[in-house]
Amino acid sequence: MSQMIDYPLERLRASARRTPAFDPFPLLEALHRHGAVAVVIGQVAGIMHGSIEPTGDLDLLWDGSPAHAPALAAALASVGARLADERGGPLAMRPESLLRPKVQFTSPGAVGDCCTPALPWGNLSVRECLDRAITTVDPGGLAVRYVSREDLILMRRALGRPKDLRRADELDAAAGS
């Protein structure tokens, strides 16, 4: 009997092996274990959709609901993460600290941003992106939610930075092939 291969997570594992000091899996596993409702965005989602450009950070989008903050804080704490505000000022590892439009985290293996719909996203309704997120499950049972290709392209174009536009074009081209 052949084992089912989960391509999005296999692509991410392969990319992480090629990027020294970047291992998002402890945090992804912690999010799953603690039932944190978060969606992978940014270049990690791009890699899961087939992008070949590596990354060193793990960006997350969650709904910003006070009801979901304890699970997210517990997952981050379980991997020894530290929190900071947008200017880099330290924040206590408490659910209330996550109730900002964006919080930065640093953990062994992964750094990134925890973003909410309260962060300015231009004309893009990221709350809808949360609803359309894809869930992938590996053979070991790890479930990871990540933003759809279409929504990731929209997010990248809304940000408008040169690297985001380049990455959006890459995903657009891959979708057409």
DRENTI-475629 format. One record per residue: residue number from 1; residue in three letters; x, y, z of N, C-alpha, C, CB in turn. Coordinates in nm, 4 decimals. Glycine has a CB too. Example, Ala and Ser with C-alpha at 12.3 -4.5 7.8 and 13.67 -1.06 7.14 Angstrom:
2
PT   i  aa       nu       nv       nw      cau      cav      caw       cu       cv       cw      cbu      cbv      cbw
PT   1 ALA   1.3190  -0.5690   0.7800   1.2300  -0.4500   0.7800   1.3200  -0.3300   0.7800   1.1308  -0.4473   0.9046
PT   2 SER   1.2850  -0.2250   0.7080   1.3670  -0.1060   0.7140   1.2900   0.0030   0.7870   1.4084  -0.0598   0.5725
//
This chain:
177
PT   i  aa       nu       nv       nw      cau      cav      caw       cu       cv       cw      cbu      cbv      cbw
PT   1 MET   0.0851  -0.1177   0.0000   0.0000   0.0000   0.0000   0.0892   0.1234   0.0000  -0.0965   0.0001   0.1223
PT   2 SER   0.0666   0.2164  -0.0913   0.1495   0.3364  -0.0979   0.0999   0.4401   0.0025   0.1492   0.3950  -0.2407
PT   3 GLN   0.1969   0.5143   0.0563   0.1642   0.6178   0.1536   0.1314   0.7461   0.0791   0.2811   0.6401   0.2537
PT   4 MET   0.0233   0.8141   0.1205  -0.0140   0.9392   0.0580   0.0904   1.0457   0.0928  -0.1558   0.9831   0.1030
PT   5 ILE   0.1358   1.1208  -0.0056   0.2327   1.2276   0.0173   0.1583   1.3600   0.0166   0.3462   1.2263  -0.0904
PT   6 ASP   0.1799   1.4398   0.1189   0.1187   1.5714   0.1269   0.2141   1.6709   0.0632   0.0858   1.6107   0.2745
PT   7 TYR   0.1886   1.7105  -0.0571   0.2817   1.7944  -0.1309   0.3072   1.9316  -0.0682   0.2313   1.8129  -0.2686
PT   8 PRO   0.2071   2.0075  -0.0225   0.2388   2.1390   0.0339   0.3371   2.1316   0.1518   0.1108   2.2071   0.0789
PT   9 LEU   0.3161   2.0389   0.2418   0.4065   2.0289   0.3569   0.5400   1.9675   0.3168   0.3421   1.9458   0.4687
PT  10 GLU   0.5411   1.8802   0.2180   0.6682   1.8252   0.1694   0.7516   1.9344   0.1029   0.6430   1.7093   0.0702
PT  11 ARG   0.6856   2.0222   0.0263   0.7584   2.1355  -0.0343   0.8180   2.2230   0.0751   0.6644   2.2200  -0.1258
PT  12 LEU   0.7411   2.2478   0.1814   0.7903   2.3304   0.2915   0.9058   2.2619   0.3637   0.6771   2.3609   0.3902
PT  13 ARG   0.8946   2.1331   0.3865   1.0039   2.0602   0.4521   1.1323   2.0673   0.3690   0.9640   1.9129   0.4752
PT  14 ALA   1.1185   2.0500   0.2391   1.2360   2.0556   0.1516   1.2988   2.1939   0.1541   1.1981   2.0177   0.0079
PT  15 SER   1.2179   2.2978   0.1511   1.2700   2.4345   0.1560   1.3379   2.4627   0.2893   1.1576   2.5354   0.1321
PT  16 ALA   1.2784   2.4176   0.3993   1.3370   2.4400   0.5323   1.4721   2.3694   0.5447   1.2409   2.3904   0.6429
PT  17 ARG   1.4850   2.2521   0.4833   1.6137   2.1814   0.4882   1.7237   2.2604   0.4176   1.6005   2.0423   0.4246
PT  18 ARG   1.6865   2.3406   0.3182   1.7850   2.4192   0.2432   1.8120   2.5557   0.3054   1.7382   2.4374   0.1009
PT  19 THR   1.7381   2.5929   0.4106   1.7519   2.7253   0.4712   1.8033   2.7092   0.6138   1.6162   2.8025   0.4694
PT  20 PRO   1.9316   2.7362   0.6368   1.9881   2.7204   0.7715   1.9117   2.8033   0.8751   2.1363   2.7606   0.7718
PT  21 ALA   1.8935   2.7459   0.9899   1.8299   2.8111   1.1053   1.6811   2.8388   1.0862   1.9000   2.9403   1.1348
PT  22 PHE   1.6180   2.7875   0.9799   1.4744   2.8063   0.9621   1.4059   2.6716   0.9684   1.4432   2.8774   0.8283
PT  23 ASP   1.3255   2.6537   1.0717   1.2459   2.5330   1.0865   1.1103   2.5723   1.1437   1.3176   2.4285   1.1776
PT  24 PRO   1.0099   2.5923   1.0579   0.8790   2.6346   1.1068   0.7973   2.5229   1.1700   0.8014   2.6941   0.9950
PT  25 PHE   0.8432   2.3982   1.1578   0.7595   2.2861   1.2009   0.7333   2.2792   1.3509   0.8225   2.1595   1.1580
PT  26 PRO   0.8280   2.3114   1.4399   0.7915   2.3115   1.5817   0.6745   2.4057   1.6128   0.9118   2.3506   1.6654
PT  27 LEU   0.6751   2.5250   1.5516   0.5645   2.6172   1.5766   0.4368   2.5692   1.5081   0.6006   2.7582   1.5283
PT  28 LEU   0.4457   2.5203   1.3865   0.3258   2.4681   1.3191   0.2647   2.3530   1.3982   0.3599   2.4215   1.1762
PT  29 GLU   0.3497   2.2663   1.4510   0.3002   2.1554   1.5340   0.2373   2.2066   1.6627   0.4141   2.0580   1.5671
PT  30 ALA   0.2960   2.3097   1.7223   0.2403   2.3679   1.8454   0.1047   2.4325   1.8179   0.3376   2.4721   1.9051
PT  31 LEU   0.0921   2.5024   1.7068  -0.0370   2.5625   1.6711  -0.1432   2.4531   1.6593  -0.0260   2.6426   1.5377
PT  32 HIS  -0.1082   2.3443   1.5920  -0.2002   2.2318   1.5757  -0.2362   2.1700   1.7117  -0.1378   2.1249   1.4834
PT  33 ARG  -0.1351   2.1439   1.7916  -0.1546   2.0788   1.9225  -0.2426   2.1617   2.0154  -0.0195   2.0535   1.9894
PT  34 HIS  -0.2276   2.2943   2.0111  -0.3032   2.3820   2.1015  -0.4363   2.4283   2.0416  -0.2192   2.5033   2.1376
PT  35 GLY  -0.4658   2.3853   1.9196  -0.5923   2.4240   1.8565  -0.5980   2.5712   1.8200  -0.7071   2.3913   1.9476
PT  36 ALA  -0.4820   2.6320   1.7954  -0.4787   2.7737   1.7582  -0.5317   2.7907   1.6163  -0.3347   2.8307   1.7696
PT  37 VAL  -0.6198   2.8864   1.6000  -0.6803   2.9131   1.4703  -0.5964   3.0200   1.4013  -0.8300   2.9582   1.4846
PT  38 ALA  -0.4996   2.9757   1.3209  -0.4108   3.0665   1.2495  -0.3869   3.0120   1.1101  -0.2768   3.0855   1.3253
PT  39 VAL  -0.3665   3.1033   1.0165  -0.3461   3.0685   0.8762  -0.2069   3.1152   0.8353  -0.4562   3.1325   0.7850
PT  40 VAL  -0.1317   3.0275   0.7721   0.0008   3.0629   0.7213  -0.0168   3.1525   0.5989   0.0844   2.9350   0.6859
PT  41 ILE   0.0556   3.2646   0.5994   0.0546   3.3576   0.4866   0.2005   3.3819   0.4448  -0.0181   3.4934   0.5245
PT  42 GLY   0.2239   3.4802   0.3616   0.3603   3.5167   0.3250   0.4288   3.4093   0.2427   0.4411   3.5447   0.4487
PT  43 GLN   0.5612   3.4120   0.2444   0.6381   3.3236   0.1581   0.6276   3.1770   0.1969   0.7812   3.3648   0.1592
PT  44 VAL   0.6012   3.1462   0.3247   0.5806   3.0053   0.3597   0.4582   2.9523   0.2849   0.5628   2.9878   0.5141
PT  45 ALA   0.3505   3.0305   0.2800   0.2341   2.9891   0.2002   0.2722   2.9808   0.0529   0.1156   3.0877   0.2198
PT  46 GLY   0.3553   3.0748   0.0068   0.4013   3.0704  -0.1312   0.4743   2.9405  -0.1616   0.4917   3.1886  -0.1602
PT  47 ILE   0.5616   2.8996  -0.0721   0.6341   2.7731  -0.0888   0.5365   2.6561  -0.0907   0.7379   2.7543   0.0241
PT  48 MET   0.4365   2.6604  -0.0050   0.3378   2.5524  -0.0025   0.2596   2.5457  -0.1340   0.2412   2.5715   0.1154
PT  49 HIS   0.2521   2.6609  -0.2036   0.1854   2.6642  -0.3346   0.2820   2.6403  -0.4496   0.1157   2.7975  -0.3544
PT  50 GLY   0.4103   2.6181  -0.4198   0.5042   2.5833  -0.5250   0.6126   2.6847  -0.5546   0.4308   2.5590  -0.6463
PT  51 SER   0.6168   2.7967  -0.4827   0.7240   2.8933  -0.5039   0.8581   2.8288  -0.4699   0.7011   3.0208  -0.4185
PT  52 ILE   0.9609   2.8665  -0.5440   1.0931   2.8099  -0.5171   1.1826   2.9069  -0.4392   1.1607   2.7713  -0.6480
PT  53 GLU   1.1355   3.0288  -0.4174   1.2166   3.1269  -0.3442   1.2113   3.0963  -0.1944   1.1668   3.2721  -0.3722
PT  54 PRO   1.3277   3.0779  -0.1314   1.3282   3.0437   0.0116   1.2879   3.1619   0.0998   1.4664   2.9942   0.0529
PT  55 THR   1.2643   3.1321   0.2245   1.2317   3.2357   0.3216   1.2926   3.1980   0.4557   1.0780   3.2549   0.3339
PT  56 GLY   1.2970   3.2931   0.5445   1.3462   3.2684   0.6794   1.2444   3.3061   0.7848   1.4740   3.3442   0.7029
PT  57 ASP   1.1215   3.3398   0.7400   1.0210   3.3765   0.8397   0.8879   3.3084   0.8122   1.0022   3.5276   0.8429
PT  58 LEU   0.8088   3.3035   0.9157   0.6777   3.2393   0.9142   0.5757   3.3434   0.9562   0.6731   3.1134   1.0084
PT  59 ASP   0.4950   3.3904   0.8623   0.3927   3.4898   0.8931   0.2579   3.4212   0.9071   0.3872   3.5992   0.7841
PT  60 LEU   0.1821   3.4679   1.0050   0.0528   3.4086   1.0370  -0.0562   3.5139   1.0342   0.0569   3.3404   1.1737
PT  61 LEU  -0.1749   3.4731   0.9968  -0.2938   3.5571   1.0020  -0.3950   3.4849   1.0891  -0.3515   3.5865   0.8583
PT  62 TRP  -0.4491   3.5583   1.1850  -0.5550   3.5005   1.2669  -0.6625   3.6056   1.2826  -0.5017   3.4525   1.4062
PT  63 ASP  -0.7791   3.5699   1.3359  -0.8925   3.6621   1.3350  -0.8864   3.7721   1.4393  -1.0168   3.5861   1.3540
PT  64 GLY  -0.7920   3.7688   1.5318  -0.7794   3.8733   1.6330  -0.8832   3.8654   1.7437  -0.7884   4.0062   1.5679
PT  65 SER  -0.9578   3.7579   1.7489  -1.0629   3.7414   1.8486  -1.0045   3.7106   1.9862  -1.1588   3.6303   1.8064
PT  66 PRO  -1.0499   3.7818   2.0903  -1.0023   3.7499   2.2254  -1.0253   3.6036   2.2634  -1.0709   3.8395   2.3265
PT  67 ALA  -1.1270   3.5406   2.2066  -1.1553   3.3998   2.2371  -1.0476   3.3071   2.1812  -1.2918   3.3600   2.1810
PT  68 HIS  -0.9793   3.3476   2.0724  -0.8775   3.2626   2.0106  -0.7362   3.2957   2.0575  -0.8847   3.2752   1.8605
PT  69 ALA  -0.7182   3.4065   2.1270  -0.5846   3.4489   2.1702  -0.5186   3.3516   2.2690  -0.5934   3.5860   2.2335
PT  70 PRO  -0.5915   3.2922   2.3663  -0.5237   3.2009   2.4597  -0.4562   3.0814   2.3921  -0.6227   3.1502   2.5606
PT  71 ALA  -0.5204   3.0216   2.2933  -0.4598   2.9065   2.2253  -0.3361   2.9489   2.1471  -0.5615   2.8395   2.1311
PT  72 LEU  -0.3421   3.0649   2.0837  -0.2274   3.1146   2.0087  -0.1115   3.1461   2.1036  -0.2662   3.2399   1.9273
PT  73 ALA  -0.1414   3.2104   2.2159  -0.0372   3.2410   2.3151   0.0226   3.1125   2.3718  -0.0948   3.3277   2.4295
PT  74 ALA  -0.0602   3.0135   2.3979  -0.0102   2.8865   2.4521   0.0814   2.8173   2.3517  -0.1275   2.7936   2.4894
PT  75 ALA   0.0445   2.8196   2.2240   0.1283   2.7571   2.1209   0.2628   2.8289   2.1118   0.0569   2.7592   1.9832
PT  76 LEU   0.2608   2.9608   2.1089   0.3854   3.0372   2.1014   0.4719   3.0133   2.2249   0.3555   3.1870   2.0862
PT  77 ALA   0.4100   3.0142   2.3415   0.4852   2.9925   2.4660   0.5473   2.8531   2.4693   0.3936   3.0119   2.5880
PT  78 SER   0.4767   2.7545   2.4153   0.5259   2.6165   2.4220   0.6540   2.5948   2.3418   0.4192   2.5218   2.3723
PT  79 VAL   0.6816   2.6833   2.2457   0.8061   2.6714   2.1682   0.9095   2.7758   2.2110   0.7768   2.6859   2.0180
PT  80 GLY   0.8816   2.8439   2.3220   0.9773   2.9413   2.3744   0.9823   3.0710   2.2967   1.1127   2.8817   2.3767
PT  81 ALA   0.8735   3.1084   2.2327   0.8705   3.2318   2.1547   0.8711   3.3551   2.2449   0.7477   3.2341   2.0642
PT  82 ARG   0.9239   3.4626   2.1894   0.9171   3.5947   2.2519   0.8359   3.6847   2.1598   1.0607   3.6543   2.2782
PT  83 LEU   0.7625   3.7783   2.2189   0.6786   3.8699   2.1422   0.7352   4.0105   2.1454   0.5357   3.8697   2.1959
PT  84 ALA   0.7066   4.0850   2.0402   0.7457   4.2257   2.0333   0.6385   4.3029   1.9572   0.8850   4.2422   1.9651
PT  85 ASP   0.6272   4.4323   1.9882   0.5349   4.5163   1.9130   0.5992   4.5531   1.7789   0.4972   4.6444   1.9941
PT  86 GLU   0.5296   4.6346   1.7000   0.5797   4.6663   1.5653   0.7118   4.7418   1.5658   0.4774   4.7473   1.4908
PT  87 ARG   0.7434   4.8075   1.6744   0.8711   4.8790   1.6839   0.9801   4.7944   1.7480   0.8533   5.0071   1.7630
PT  88 GLY   0.9481   4.6710   1.7831   1.0472   4.5815   1.8426   1.0488   4.5827   1.9941   1.1820   4.6171   1.7929
PT  89 GLY   0.9592   4.6584   2.0563   0.9507   4.6610   2.2026   0.8948   4.5298   2.2556   0.8635   4.7784   2.2498
PT  90 PRO   0.9538   4.4768   2.3625   0.9085   4.3473   2.4140   0.7656   4.3520   2.4686   1.0027   4.2997   2.5229
PT  91 LEU   0.6964   4.2423   2.4495   0.5613   4.2239   2.5028   0.5598   4.0976   2.5867   0.4550   4.2160   2.3883
PT  92 ALA   0.4808   4.0983   2.6907   0.4648   3.9794   2.7733   0.3914   3.8712   2.6937   0.3880   4.0132   2.9041
PT  93 MET   0.4253   3.7468   2.7201   0.3588   3.6345   2.6537   0.2259   3.6093   2.7244   0.4490   3.5055   2.6549
PT  94 ARG   0.1288   3.6905   2.6875  -0.0072   3.6799   2.7411  -0.1043   3.6929   2.6244  -0.0351   3.7897   2.8510
PT  95 PRO  -0.2214   3.6333   2.6357  -0.3198   3.6469   2.5279  -0.3488   3.7924   2.4918  -0.4486   3.5784   2.5673
PT  96 GLU  -0.3524   3.8812   2.5899  -0.3832   4.0227   2.5632  -0.2778   4.0869   2.4729  -0.3932   4.1010   2.6952
PT  97 SER  -0.1555   4.0401   2.4830  -0.0481   4.0972   2.4010  -0.0710   4.0722   2.2522   0.0867   4.0389   2.4429
PT  98 LEU  -0.1435   3.9680   2.2207  -0.1686   3.9337   2.0810  -0.2836   4.0124   2.0208  -0.1969   3.7869   2.0687
PT  99 LEU  -0.3569   4.0880   2.1028  -0.4746   4.1602   2.0546  -0.4359   4.2953   1.9952  -0.5753   4.1798   2.1683
PT 100 ARG  -0.3417   4.2956   1.9070  -0.2939   4.4126   1.8329  -0.3063   4.3790   1.6855  -0.1452   4.4508   1.8714
PT 101 PRO  -0.3052   4.4788   1.5989  -0.3124   4.4473   1.4561  -0.1985   4.3561   1.4093  -0.3108   4.5755   1.3756
PT 102 LYS  -0.0783   4.3763   1.4669   0.0352   4.2925   1.4288   0.1299   4.2805   1.5473   0.1090   4.3508   1.3047
PT 103 VAL   0.1770   4.1595   1.5720   0.2749   4.1301   1.6758   0.3867   4.0494   1.6107   0.2101   4.0523   1.7968
PT 104 GLN   0.5094   4.0823   1.6437   0.6226   4.0051   1.5939   0.6568   3.8968   1.6949   0.7454   4.0963   1.5670
PT 105 PHE   0.7032   3.7822   1.6440   0.7477   3.6767   1.7354   0.8838   3.6264   1.6914   0.6456   3.5601   1.7405
PT 106 THR   0.9570   3.5782   1.7885   1.0861   3.5141   1.7648   1.0854   3.3848   1.8430   1.2068   3.6063   1.8067
PT 107 SER   1.1100   3.2750   1.7743   1.1166   3.1449   1.8402   1.2352   3.0694   1.7819   0.9830   3.0641   1.8222
PT 108 PRO   1.2812   2.9673   1.8520   1.3873   2.8857   1.7923   1.3356   2.8260   1.6608   1.4337   2.7723   1.8911
PT 109 GLY   1.4009   2.8554   1.5523   1.3626   2.8004   1.4233   1.2769   2.8899   1.3368   1.2921   2.6757   1.4444
PT 110 ALA   1.2050   2.9839   1.3946   1.1173   3.0677   1.3122   1.0923   3.2024   1.3778   0.9843   2.9969   1.2866
PT 111 VAL   1.0924   3.3038   1.2958   1.0507   3.4378   1.3362   0.9405   3.4792   1.2399   1.1716   3.5409   1.3352
PT 112 GLY   0.8631   3.5788   1.2784   0.7601   3.6254   1.1866   0.6639   3.7201   1.2527   0.6849   3.5095   1.1294
PT 113 ASP   0.5552   3.7428   1.1839   0.4496   3.8322   1.2298   0.3206   3.7544   1.2498   0.4283   3.9471   1.1300
PT 114 CYS   0.2473   3.7911   1.3538   0.1097   3.7450   1.3729   0.0221   3.8645   1.3388   0.0831   3.6914   1.5215
PT 115 CYS  -0.0485   3.8552   1.2276  -0.1303   3.9657   1.1791  -0.2775   3.9349   1.1997  -0.1017   3.9937   1.0309
PT 116 THR  -0.3568   4.0415   1.2086  -0.5015   4.0279   1.2200  -0.5680   4.1110   1.1109  -0.5508   4.0717   1.3606
PT 117 PRO  -0.6988   4.0949   1.0914  -0.7697   4.1792   0.9949  -0.7661   4.3276   1.0327  -0.9139   4.1332   0.9828
PT 118 ALA  -0.7325   4.3624   1.1565  -0.7249   4.5033   1.1965  -0.6043   4.5749   1.1354  -0.7190   4.5138   1.3482
PT 119 LEU  -0.5063   4.5010   1.0880  -0.3914   4.5598   1.0199  -0.4398   4.6161   0.8863  -0.2765   4.4541   0.9991
PT 120 PRO  -0.3952   4.7345   0.8479  -0.4406   4.7892   0.7179  -0.3958   4.7008   0.6014  -0.3867   4.9328   0.6980
PT 121 TRP  -0.4903   4.6543   0.5247  -0.4634   4.5667   0.4105  -0.5116   4.6302   0.2807  -0.5306   4.4303   0.4305
PT 122 GLY  -0.5243   4.7609   0.2769  -0.5755   4.8270   0.1574  -0.7211   4.7911   0.1365  -0.4928   4.7888   0.0340
PT 123 ASN  -0.7574   4.7595   0.0133  -0.8962   4.7230  -0.0193  -0.9249   4.5747   0.0001  -0.9273   4.7614  -0.1621
PT 124 LEU  -0.8266   4.5011   0.0477  -0.8403   4.3569   0.0615  -0.9073   4.3211   0.1946  -0.7030   4.2890   0.0509
PT 125 SER  -1.0104   4.2382   0.1874  -1.0764   4.1893   0.3083  -1.0102   4.0581   0.3508  -1.2300   4.1694   0.2846
PT 126 VAL  -0.9124   4.0681   0.4413  -0.8410   3.9473   0.4816  -0.9268   3.8554   0.5676  -0.7150   3.9843   0.5568
PT 127 ARG  -1.0318   3.9077   0.6273  -1.1225   3.8199   0.7021  -1.1789   3.7122   0.6083  -1.2384   3.9024   0.7673
PT 128 GLU  -1.2091   3.7518   0.4852  -1.2571   3.6549   0.3872  -1.1469   3.5552   0.3500  -1.3080   3.7270   0.2614
PT 129 CYS  -1.0215   3.6010   0.3506  -0.9092   3.5101   0.3230  -0.9025   3.4007   0.4300  -0.7747   3.5886   0.3176
PT 130 LEU  -0.9323   3.4372   0.5541  -0.9346   3.3386   0.6618  -1.0390   3.2310   0.6332  -0.9635   3.4067   0.7970
PT 131 ASP  -1.1554   3.2750   0.5866  -1.2640   3.1810   0.5589  -1.2319   3.0866   0.4434  -1.3911   3.2568   0.5284
PT 132 ARG  -1.1499   3.1338   0.3482  -1.1179   3.0533   0.2303  -0.9879   2.9743   0.2451  -1.1088   3.1425   0.1091
PT 133 ALA  -0.9266   2.9791   0.3617  -0.7974   2.9112   0.3815  -0.8107   2.7615   0.3543  -0.7450   2.9347   0.5253
PT 134 ILE  -0.7004   2.7042   0.3104  -0.6908   2.5617   0.2786  -0.6314   2.4902   0.4002  -0.6032   2.5373   0.1493
PT 135 THR  -0.6796   2.3727   0.4293  -0.6189   2.2899   0.5339  -0.5542   2.1700   0.4671  -0.7248   2.2446   0.6407
PT 136 THR  -0.4286   2.1469   0.5020  -0.3571   2.0298   0.4529  -0.3146   1.9483   0.5742  -0.2334   2.0699   0.3643
PT 137 VAL  -0.3159   1.8172   0.5587  -0.2822   1.7266   0.6689  -0.1767   1.6290   0.6203  -0.4084   1.6507   0.7213
PT 138 ASP  -0.0684   1.6159   0.6976   0.0354   1.5199   0.6579   0.0012   1.3815   0.7120   0.1753   1.5650   0.7089
PT 139 PRO   0.0723   1.2789   0.6693   0.0400   1.1425   0.7135   0.0464   1.1238   0.8648   0.1338   1.0450   0.6482
PT 140 GLY   0.1235   1.2074   0.9349   0.1313   1.1987   1.0803   0.0174   1.2699   1.1526   0.2613   1.2551   1.1262
PT 141 GLY  -0.0694   1.3371   1.0767  -0.1852   1.4038   1.1365  -0.1678   1.5527   1.1586  -0.2171   1.3402   1.2658
PT 142 LEU  -0.0523   1.6095   1.1257  -0.0320   1.7535   1.1414  -0.1194   1.8278   1.0414   0.1174   1.7913   1.1222
PT 143 ALA  -0.2102   1.9098   1.0928  -0.2973   1.9917   1.0083  -0.2455   2.1351   1.0090  -0.4457   1.9858   1.0575
PT 144 VAL  -0.2282   2.1907   0.8903  -0.1806   2.3277   0.8748  -0.2763   2.4001   0.7813  -0.0337   2.3318   0.8200
PT 145 ARG  -0.3230   2.5169   0.8271  -0.4081   2.6016   0.7427  -0.3189   2.7036   0.6741  -0.5209   2.6725   0.8264
PT 146 TYR  -0.3419   2.7244   0.5448  -0.2664   2.8246   0.4712  -0.3573   2.8935   0.3702  -0.1451   2.7608   0.4005
PT 147 VAL  -0.3202   3.0167   0.3374  -0.4013   3.1008   0.2512  -0.4034   3.0431   0.1095  -0.3477   3.2457   0.2505
PT 148 SER  -0.5150   3.0590   0.0415  -0.5267   3.0086  -0.0955  -0.4310   3.0841  -0.1875  -0.6725   3.0218  -0.1465
PT 149 ARG  -0.3957   3.0220  -0.2974  -0.3070   3.0844  -0.3955  -0.3643   3.2189  -0.4415  -0.2860   2.9907  -0.5167
PT 150 GLU  -0.4930   3.2217  -0.4738  -0.5550   3.3441  -0.5226  -0.5478   3.4548  -0.4178  -0.7003   3.3180  -0.5620
PT 151 ASP  -0.5766   3.4203  -0.2936  -0.5717   3.5213  -0.1880  -0.4284   3.5657  -0.1592  -0.6360   3.4674  -0.0606
PT 152 LEU  -0.3335   3.4743  -0.1678  -0.1936   3.5117  -0.1466  -0.1484   3.6100  -0.2551  -0.1027   3.3859  -0.1462
PT 153 ILE  -0.1888   3.5864  -0.3776  -0.1552   3.6789  -0.4860  -0.2165   3.8158  -0.4582  -0.2044   3.6242  -0.6225
PT 154 LEU  -0.3426   3.8184  -0.4155  -0.4073   3.9462  -0.3823  -0.3350   4.0166  -0.2669  -0.5555   3.9232  -0.3455
PT 155 MET  -0.2954   3.9419  -0.1648  -0.2231   4.0005  -0.0514  -0.0914   4.0613  -0.0989  -0.1969   3.8939   0.0581
PT 156 ARG  -0.0191   3.9883  -0.1801   0.1103   4.0360  -0.2299   0.0931   4.1626  -0.3138   0.1796   3.9263  -0.3129
PT 157 ARG  -0.0072   4.1638  -0.3990  -0.0302   4.2829  -0.4822  -0.0752   4.4011  -0.3958  -0.1361   4.2532  -0.5915
PT 158 ALA  -0.1526   4.3750  -0.2897  -0.1959   4.4833  -0.2003  -0.0772   4.5447  -0.1274  -0.2987   4.4313  -0.0985
PT 159 LEU   0.0209   4.4617  -0.0894   0.1406   4.5140  -0.0227   0.2248   4.5961  -0.1190   0.2243   4.3994   0.0357
PT 160 GLY   0.2382   4.5502  -0.2416   0.3020   4.6274  -0.3461   0.4533   4.6424  -0.3403   0.2447   4.7574  -0.3461
PT 161 ARG   0.5191   4.5769  -0.2442   0.6655   4.5855  -0.2397   0.7225   4.5075  -0.3583   0.7217   4.5299  -0.1036
PT 162 PRO   0.8405   4.5474  -0.4076   0.8975   4.4769  -0.5235   0.9046   4.3251  -0.5040   1.0366   4.5302  -0.5524
PT 163 LYS   0.9481   4.2791  -0.3861   0.9581   4.1339  -0.3673   0.8199   4.0692  -0.3674   1.0313   4.1014  -0.2359
PT 164 ASP   0.7180   4.1383  -0.3165   0.5831   4.0817  -0.3166   0.5262   4.0754  -0.4577   0.4907   4.1637  -0.2265
PT 165 LEU   0.5512   4.1792  -0.5371   0.5036   4.1784  -0.6754   0.5739   4.0690  -0.7557   0.5264   4.3160  -0.7412
PT 166 ARG   0.7042   4.0510  -0.7350   0.7792   3.9448  -0.8023   0.7227   3.8075  -0.7640   0.9299   3.9533  -0.7662
PT 167 ARG   0.6957   3.7895  -0.6340   0.6432   3.6606  -0.5870   0.5006   3.6373  -0.6361   0.6473   3.6540  -0.4336
PT 168 ALA   0.4202   3.7433  -0.6458   0.2847   3.7308  -0.7009   0.2896   3.6884  -0.8474   0.2080   3.8639  -0.6869
PT 169 ASP   0.3821   3.7490  -0.9227   0.3984   3.7108  -1.0635   0.4397   3.5645  -1.0758   0.5026   3.8009  -1.1322
PT 170 GLU   0.5288   3.5185  -0.9867   0.5725   3.3788  -0.9891   0.4528   3.2855  -0.9664   0.6819   3.3539  -0.8815
PT 171 LEU   0.3678   3.3179  -0.8677   0.2522   3.2333  -0.8387   0.1504   3.2384  -0.9522   0.1864   3.2762  -0.7071
PT 172 ASP   0.1325   3.3571  -1.0111   0.0436   3.3711  -1.1262   0.0893   3.2835  -1.2415   0.0364   3.5167  -1.1708
PT 173 ALA   0.2207   3.2888  -1.2702   0.2760   3.2101  -1.3812   0.2622   3.0606  -1.3539   0.4240   3.2461  -1.4046
PT 174 ALA   0.2853   3.0190  -1.2299   0.2740   2.8770  -1.1960   0.1290   2.8289  -1.2064   0.3279   2.8518  -1.0542
PT 175 ALA   0.0336   2.9174  -1.1760  -0.1071   2.8786  -1.1837  -0.1503   2.8587  -1.3287  -0.1955   2.9843  -1.1163
PT 176 GLY  -0.0859   2.9329  -1.4199  -0.1219   2.9232  -1.5601  -0.0588   2.8070  -1.6327  -0.0857   3.0472  -1.6284
PT 177 SER   0.0393   2.7425  -1.5683   0.1073   2.6330  -1.6390   0.0441   2.4995  -1.6132   0.2515   2.6272  -1.5999
//
